[in-house]
Amino acid sequence: MKVILCGANGAMGKLIDNIFGSEIVGRVSIDGENNVPKTFAELGEISSDVIVDFSHHSATPDVLAYAKATGAAAVIGTTGHTAEEKALIFEAAKEIPVFYAGNVSLGIAVLCRLVKQAAAFFPDADIEIVETHHTRKVDAPSGTAHMLFNAIKEVRPNAVENCGRSGEGKRTKDEIGVHALRLGSVVGIHEVHIHTPNQSLTLKHESGSRAMLADGAVAAARFMEGKAKGLYDMESILNAM
């Protein structure tokens, strides 16, 4: 497989680069260090099977434009996208294969499925999501927290996401509280608390290292090789297992 890596000089980019090795045929990084092109224009058009992006959500338009121009699949591993950037992702999937997930961990994918099942089994339970990350993380709540909320919304169509609850007012029946903690060097912890008047259930995933995400990104890239145009996610991988 031939891979172009965007965000190659970042912490995640280096981990992914080490796994792919000689399969990397092109690299892009905004800092331009290690003689890596800063932009796709500097890189020039290179034939590849997939473009893996772990840079910054603002790079998504350029990643998608390059993928469409070269006919490559795109794996979008960044989070914090604006509504406009998300719209570009969905539009691009009409022309090329696009993989888009707020978290590429297999464990998180399984957690989303379990959370959806639990929410269906306890339709009247109060549900709250708590995510914890290191102090350097920019976006809050995390893309994974939003993934978990969306999993719940699949079985609770009226669910409303309430990020960082504050002020006066009782918790409403349909709201799902989403809370973000930023502490030290925590890689990532996601907890979903499900409470009824008589019992409680907590589902939790804890990341041991960023290598987990690198493994997931590589798995996503390999999954996307040869796929038809369309939008894919971690659920797509689970369904294929």
Helices and strands as residue ranges (DSSP letters): E 3-6, H 11-20, G 21-23, E 24-28, G 33-35, H 40-43, E 50-53, G 57-59, H 60-70, E 73-76, H 83-92, E 97-100, H 106-121, E 126-133, H 143-155, E 160-163, E 175-182, E 189-195, E 200-206, H 211-224, E 230-232, H 234-240
